[in-house]
Amino acid sequence: MRQHPTPEADDLVPARADLEQLLRTGPFHLALRAALQLRGLPLQRVRHHLAGRGITVGVTSLSYWQQGARRPQRPESLRAVRELEGVLGLPAESLIRLLVAEGAEGERPQGRAYRALVEASGSVEMLLAELESPVDGGLHTVGHQERVRIGPGRELVGRDSQHVVRAHRDGVDRYLAVHHGDPGCDPSRVRVRAGDNCRTGRVRWHRESGLVVAEMLFDARLRAGDTYFFAYGFEDGTGGTCVEYVRGFRFAGGQYVLQVRFDERALPVRCRRFAQASAGSPRVGRQDLTLSGRHGTVHFVEQGVRPGNLGVDWDWE
């Protein structure tokens, strides 16, 4: 399971060098996605900027373009891509050139593996836009302890989080938690559970990508500098075989602890922790983790989170 970052820890921001490389080599959708991430603009804001330039394009279309699910080809869509280059501060014709080089095949869905769709950020952007989330949520993580539970059928049963955050502006009163299921996940059946010091607000989900975004409403409105402790969880069990759990961080933060607990009737043969410096980069810092306890658990502690991905993967056979 790949856990998309929440608003205070969004999709991993690529380095400028990564973007420059993608603008040279493509593909178009990865270059567009990297440019959007580096600029830090939600798709709703991109749509607004384009409207100011006389271009009408929907958030859904922008999402499909950066996922690679559709390609812009119609004249109005190509005009939108040229304006996107200006909005994103890219060299003129840099995105259009990639489309021409790849041979645009029209704006129709293309066959895509589920895993590739899951890892795209467009669906998250759309759901966050519906909930009118600011870019960073107004919060930074001080400490986060996460427990992931894997069932006897090798499925992700659920996960629980205990979170300590600090507000960096006045008036923050909620946190947006994101759950991203494994292939086959039915997000309409995923249950959100509020724990200490919060309650569940609006919940949005996207069936095709197995995403659920839930508001966790605080019991108090925070002032800049205030810290807050709260807990929440997701009950899933609707997806297929789970082989990993990954969490992304945009900002540096405090301690992160991840524990994965396996059912004693279905234990993996090997578990490893890893880190990634940027989206799509090789997994580094691999370290074998030893199962312990009756149920079989593994964990790791990251004392000071840096921007990037952290996670655990495992082999069943």
Secondary structure by P-SEA (a helix, b strand, c coil): cccccccccccccccaaaaaaaaaccaaaaaaaaaaaaacccaaaaaaaaaaacccccaaaaaaaaacccccccaaaaaaaaaaaaaaccccaaaaaaaaaacccccccccccaaaaaacaaaaaaaaaaacccccccccccbbbbbbbbcccccccbbbbbbbbbbccccccbbbbbbbbccccccccbbbbbcccccccbbbbbcccbbbbbbbcccccccccbbbbbccbbbbcccccccbbbbbbcccccbbbbbbbbcccccccbbbbbccccccccccbbbbbbbbcccbbbbcccccccccccbbbbbcc
